[in-house]
C-alpha cells in the first residue's frame, strides 16, 4: 500500500484505486510572517517537509493520497506584518468545500484536513462537520503540532517547558525548520520570544481558557513570534517530526477503521 500525491497519479490509475478504503489528506498551509528568524513560507515549508517525512516512514494496510497543498490560508492575525497573505475565512471555506465535493464525487469518503497553521483550524473544523453531515462521509480536522501535547523532547532540562505558549515561530516550528531547511533560518535573530505579559494586560486580551479574549499576534509579542525559539535545534526538530508522524500514523489507523 502506498502514500502518493493526488497530482502524481495518472488519470487511468484512479479507476484502480479502492476509493472506499483510501484516506485523503487535505493539507492546509499559510503564507504569513514568522518573525525575524523564519521565512514567510514557514508553514508551507513545514507542510511539504512533514508530508515527505510521512512518505518516507509510511507503512500501512491501506492507501493514503494527499491533495495538493492549499498554500494560502486564513492568517488575519498576522496582517500587521509585511508579507503575510490571507484569504478571508469564507473564501478559504468555499475553496476547500468545492475541492472536497469533487473528491467526494470521485467516490472517496474519508478526508482529513491537516493544517500547518493554527488559524486554519476553525475553518477546517466547520467544513469537516459540514461534509460529515451533508455527504455522510468520514472527516477529521487537525494540525501537525497538536500531536505534541504532553510530549517532552530529550535531553531537555525539566525546568524548560518548550511547548508552553509555543504559539507561533517558537520552539517547535524553529526546530522543524532547523532540521528540514537550516539554510532558511537566520540564526542570529533567534530569541526567547516570550509572551509580553505587560502588553497583554495593557490591551486586555487573554490566551487563558476557558475565556480567551480575541488577540492578534502583535498583542502577545511585538516581534510577532511567541515561543522559545532559543531552545530549538536540529536534533529536536528530528525528534518532533518522528513523534508527530508516529502519532499521526496511529490516528490515521483509527480513522481508517472507523465506520459510518
Ligand atoms: Zn507557523
Boltz pocket constraint, residues with backbone or C-beta under 6 A from the ligand:
constraints:
  - pocket:
      binder: B
      contacts: [[A, 34], [A, 42], [A, 43], [A, 116], [A, 117], [A, 168], [A, 169], [A, 173]]
      max_distance: 6.0
